[in-house]
Amino acid sequence: MELHFDAVFYYVSDLDRAIQFYSNVLGFKLVSRDMVARFEVDGVLFEVVPTDQGSKLQGDGNARLCLRVEDMQGALDQLRRHGIRTSEAHSKPGGALASFSDPDNNEICLWQYASARPS
């Protein structure tokens, strides 16, 4: 069996609203749209998949979309200017972590390394 990485995805209730959020607020590049919307994020395919099943939204699983930033406070300030509620940055071993949610309450994390990113 040969496995290949395909994509990371979140379920959303409104595809158009999700596209606006991920394109306009986060600056992700929309690469295609049909039944789902696909974005390219640093060479990784990220998809938003519409569903009308509320149980699939706001999952309590362990996976999160985590975005690396160089300036945590600047990133938080920019999100807040867009009206996005964020957590405060918390110091963790190796860096700082903060979070916010998309319009469907999918958690998105921000991570700033304390020093150069490990190889």
C-alpha positions, 0 to 999 in steps of 0.5 A: 500500500502506497499512501500520499498526502492529499489535503487538510480540511474543515467542514463549514456550513456556508461555503461562500462565507468560508471562502471570504474568510479564508481568502480575505481575512487569512489571505489564503490563495483559492485554487479551485472551487466546485463542491468544495473550495481548495486553497494552497497554503505554503504548498499544502492543500487546505479544503473547506467542505460544506455540510448541513450536518451540524454534528460535523461542525465544531468537532472536538477532535485533536486536529487543528490548523496551525499557522506559523507567524513571525510576529505574533502580536502583529498577527493578533492585531491584524485579526482583531482589526477584521473583527476576529476574536482571538485568545491572548498569546501564551508562552509555551516551550519553544515559542508562543501559541494563540488561537481564534476560530473561523465563522463555524468555530473551527479552531485555528492556531497561531504559532511563533517559534522562540528562535529559528524554526527547527529543521 
